[in-house]
């Protein structure tokens, strides 16, 4: 069973930065594609950034050039560095693991990011 624990959310002014962390149980990177999603109130959960199966990265158009996904294999941790934050980035951010062998999806509990104008 994969367990994901996010941290690093909070309240920041527009133009500021935050770094989210997602600590995963066990060595899951070999069988799971990791990513970040977000869900604003009243909206669907949308992809923010992911690693692909070959290790490259993929970003939503709205965050390209501002957000960076990275990982530390030794720490089983995925990060989301968010710069130049905008009020429209306000949402609950979720860490995701997709098992490429079984098709199973795993989610963390989410961390709130609020960007004030």
C-alpha positions as CSV (number, residue, x, y, z in Angstrom):
1,X,0.0,0.0,0.0
2,X,1.4,3.4,-1.0
3,X,1.1,6.2,1.4
4,X,1.7,9.8,0.5
5,X,2.0,12.7,2.9
6,X,2.1,16.3,1.6
7,X,3.4,19.3,3.4
8,X,4.5,22.9,2.7
9,X,1.2,24.6,1.9
10,X,0.2,27.9,3.4
11,X,-0.8,31.5,2.8
12,X,1.4,33.6,0.6
13,X,1.1,36.9,-1.2
14,X,0.9,37.1,-4.9
15,X,4.4,36.9,-6.4
16,X,5.7,34.8,-3.6
17,X,6.9,31.2,-3.5
18,X,6.2,28.0,-1.8
19,X,7.7,24.5,-2.0
20,X,5.5,21.5,-1.5
21,X,6.8,18.2,-0.4
22,X,5.3,14.7,-0.8
23,X,6.9,11.9,1.3
24,X,6.1,8.5,-0.1
25,X,6.2,5.2,1.8
26,X,8.8,2.8,0.5
27,X,10.7,2.9,-2.8
28,X,7.8,3.6,-5.1
29,X,9.5,5.6,-7.9
30,X,10.4,2.5,-9.9
31,X,6.8,1.4,-10.4
32,X,4.9,4.6,-10.0
33,X,4.7,7.8,-11.9
34,X,4.5,10.7,-9.5
35,X,2.7,14.0,-10.0
36,X,0.9,16.9,-8.4
37,X,-2.7,17.9,-8.9
38,X,-4.8,20.7,-7.5
39,X,-8.5,21.3,-6.8
40,X,-10.0,24.7,-6.3
41,X,-13.4,25.1,-4.6
42,X,-16.2,24.1,-6.9
43,X,-13.9,22.9,-9.6
44,X,-12.5,19.5,-10.8
45,X,-9.1,18.2,-9.8
46,X,-6.6,19.2,-12.5
47,X,-3.1,18.1,-13.3
48,X,-0.4,20.6,-12.3
49,X,2.9,18.7,-13.0
50,X,4.0,15.1,-13.4
51,X,6.9,13.0,-14.3
52,X,6.4,10.8,-17.4
53,X,7.2,7.1,-17.6
54,X,10.6,7.9,-19.1
55,X,11.4,10.5,-16.4
56,X,10.7,13.7,-18.3
57,X,8.3,16.3,-16.9
58,X,4.9,17.6,-18.0
59,X,3.2,20.8,-16.8
60,X,-0.1,22.4,-17.1
61,X,0.1,25.4,-19.4
62,X,-1.0,27.7,-16.6
63,X,2.1,26.9,-14.5
64,X,4.8,26.5,-17.1
65,X,7.8,28.6,-16.3
66,X,6.6,29.2,-12.7
67,X,6.4,25.7,-11.2
68,X,9.0,22.9,-11.1
69,X,8.6,19.3,-10.1
70,X,11.5,17.4,-8.8
71,X,12.3,14.4,-6.7
72,X,14.9,13.0,-4.3
73,X,15.0,9.2,-4.8
74,X,17.0,8.6,-1.6
75,X,14.3,10.4,0.4
76,X,11.4,9.0,-1.5
77,X,10.1,12.5,-1.8
78,X,8.7,14.6,-4.6
79,X,8.7,18.4,-4.6
80,X,6.8,21.1,-6.3
81,X,8.5,24.5,-6.3
82,X,6.0,27.2,-7.0
83,X,7.3,30.7,-7.9
84,X,5.5,33.8,-9.0
85,X,2.3,32.6,-7.4
86,X,-1.0,34.1,-8.5
87,X,-4.4,34.2,-6.7
88,X,-5.7,31.7,-9.3
89,X,-3.2,29.2,-7.9
90,X,-5.2,29.0,-4.7
91,X,-6.3,25.4,-4.3
92,X,-5.8,22.2,-2.4
93,X,-2.7,20.5,-3.9
94,X,-2.6,16.7,-4.0
95,X,0.3,14.4,-4.5
96,X,-0.4,11.5,-6.8
97,X,1.2,8.1,-7.6
98,X,0.1,6.1,-10.6
99,X,1.2,2.5,-10.7
100,X,2.2,1.7,-14.2
101,X,1.8,-2.0,-13.7
102,X,-1.5,-2.2,-12.0
103,X,-3.1,1.0,-13.0
104,X,-3.8,1.9,-9.4
105,X,-3.9,5.5,-8.3
106,X,-2.9,6.8,-4.9
107,X,-3.5,10.2,-3.4
108,X,-2.2,12.1,-0.4
109,X,-4.5,14.0,2.0
110,X,-3.8,17.3,0.3
111,X,-2.3,20.6,1.4
112,X,-4.0,24.0,1.1
113,X,-2.3,26.8,-0.8
114,X,-3.8,30.2,-0.6
115,X,-2.4,33.1,-2.6
116,X,-3.7,36.6,-1.6
117,X,-3.8,39.5,-4.0
